[in-house]
Amino acid sequence: MKRVALCLPLLLAACGSSPAVPPSVGDLLSAPTALNVGGQVVTLESASASGAGGFGVKVRLNSRDALPALRLDGVFVVSGTDLWKSPLRAAGAQGSAFGRSGAGVQPGETVQIVVRLRDAQGRPLWLRDGETRVGTAP
């Protein structure tokens, strides 16, 4: 029994898990613009800006009633066939991300912003905002 207990971590490590496959642009663009979570309809509001200092995104979850237990987990910006992804600094229903290298998008360009959410059980959910224009950052 002692040998099994000592070998268990090695066996589990050997089994491993396959790394998460990043979503494709097509998958992201097919994400819904509204989710029904526990009877509450949740939508996404977003804004982005690009400038000499980099690229930034702000997102906010909206619902007519109290938001269900959801956690913002990541943001994806689709510009044509290009994809920019980032973890989010989140507080409740709002989050933001910033990158110095930028997303390769210019002010005035139209993009789609998609967030990855986690529900109370930790399952991933995807939510997309409608097309939005990139603003100008200072």
C-alpha positions as MATLAB code, in Angstrom:
seq = 'MKRVALCLPLLLAACGSSPAVPPSVGDLLSAPTALNVGGQVVTLESASASGAGGFGVKVRLNSRDALPALRLDGVFVVSGTDLWKSPLRAAGAQGSAFGRSGAGVQPGETVQIVVRLRDAQGRPLWLRDGETRVGTAP';
ca = [
       0.000    0.000    0.000;
       2.858    2.348    0.838;
       4.371    1.853   -2.649;
       1.078    2.693   -4.341;
       0.772    5.882   -2.312;
       4.323    6.885   -3.251;
       3.794    6.069   -6.945;
       0.365    7.680   -7.261;
       1.685   11.203   -7.965;
       3.985    9.807  -10.688;
       1.152    7.829  -12.267;
      -1.114   10.862  -12.267;
       1.615   13.040  -13.750;
       2.267   10.463  -16.455;
      -1.404   10.441  -17.427;
      -1.403   14.204  -17.579;
      -4.021   16.177  -19.367;
      -3.841   17.569  -22.833;
      -3.247   21.310  -22.919;
      -6.333   23.376  -23.590;
      -6.703   24.083  -27.279;
      -7.117   27.821  -27.841;
     -10.381   28.748  -29.538;
     -10.301   29.523  -33.237;
     -11.470   32.831  -34.690;
     -14.516   31.024  -36.087;
     -15.376   29.575  -32.674;
     -15.122   33.003  -31.070;
     -17.261   34.687  -33.712;
     -19.956   32.058  -33.192;
     -20.167   32.814  -29.448;
     -23.606   34.099  -28.423;
     -24.293   37.777  -27.715;
     -26.563   36.823  -24.782;
     -26.476   33.962  -22.284;
     -29.296   32.587  -20.172;
     -27.679   31.561  -16.892;
     -30.068   30.306  -14.244;
     -32.933   32.230  -15.811;
     -30.963   35.490  -16.019;
     -30.066   36.906  -19.431;
     -26.484   38.191  -19.433;
     -24.996   40.440  -22.123;
     -21.590   42.023  -22.634;
     -20.665   45.667  -23.025;
     -17.127   46.442  -24.185;
     -14.809   49.243  -25.217;
     -11.295   49.163  -26.636;
      -8.632   51.731  -27.434;
      -5.303   51.683  -29.219;
      -2.468   54.182  -29.133;
       1.283   54.633  -28.802;
       1.192   53.138  -25.287;
      -0.517   49.923  -26.333;
      -3.957   48.382  -26.606;
      -6.600   48.158  -23.903;
      -9.997   46.553  -23.457;
     -12.694   47.119  -20.844;
     -15.658   44.779  -20.457;
     -18.763   44.732  -18.300;
     -21.417   42.063  -17.855;
     -25.011   43.288  -17.819;
     -28.286   41.747  -16.663;
     -31.726   43.174  -15.924;
     -31.655   41.545  -12.493;
     -28.818   40.510  -10.210;
     -26.020   38.829  -12.133;
     -25.656   35.088  -11.659;
     -22.423   33.701  -10.205;
     -20.041   34.207  -13.129;
     -16.331   34.968  -13.129;
     -14.598   36.821  -15.980;
     -11.692   34.616  -17.046;
     -10.206   36.020  -20.271;
     -10.759   38.348  -23.196;
     -10.280   37.773  -26.923;
     -10.289   40.481  -29.604;
     -10.927   39.416  -33.191;
      -9.857   41.750  -35.980;
     -10.398   40.108  -39.350;
      -8.447   36.866  -39.019;
      -6.146   38.231  -36.297;
      -6.667   37.297  -32.671;
      -5.454   39.016  -29.493;
      -6.003   37.319  -26.158;
      -5.306   38.306  -22.602;
      -6.204   37.433  -19.045;
      -8.480   39.977  -17.398;
      -8.071   41.982  -14.238;
     -11.590   41.546  -12.984;
     -13.658   42.851  -10.114;
     -17.170   41.461  -10.086;
     -18.905   42.056  -13.394;
     -16.176   44.344  -14.800;
     -12.734   43.611  -16.163;
      -9.905   45.150  -18.129;
      -6.836   44.043  -20.048;
      -3.900   45.979  -21.454;
      -0.988   45.062  -23.714;
       1.991   47.223  -24.583;
       2.578   45.435  -27.865;
      -1.028   46.042  -28.772;
      -3.313   43.879  -30.815;
      -2.192   45.209  -34.155;
      -5.419   47.163  -34.503;
      -5.728   50.834  -35.247;
      -8.165   53.416  -33.861;
     -11.374   53.370  -35.892;
     -11.015   49.704  -36.845;
     -13.989   47.416  -36.180;
     -13.365   44.448  -33.864;
     -15.331   41.760  -32.031;
     -14.691   41.291  -28.316;
     -15.371   37.926  -26.693;
     -14.985   36.996  -23.036;
     -14.510   33.615  -21.455;
     -16.541   33.233  -18.284;
     -16.618   30.533  -15.625;
     -19.904   29.563  -14.012;
     -20.337   28.466  -10.377;
     -19.212   24.928  -11.330;
     -16.104   26.229  -13.143;
     -17.392   25.424  -16.628;
     -16.279   27.796  -19.402;
     -18.913   29.938  -21.114;
     -18.347   32.322  -24.028;
     -20.040   35.684  -24.563;
     -19.529   38.099  -27.456;
     -20.290   41.786  -27.798;
     -21.520   43.155  -31.107;
     -19.000   44.797  -33.412;
     -17.302   47.774  -31.827;
     -14.896   50.430  -33.082;
     -11.486   50.779  -31.486;
     -11.059   54.153  -29.825;
      -7.944   56.273  -29.514;
      -5.817   55.818  -26.397;
      -3.629   58.631  -25.108;
];
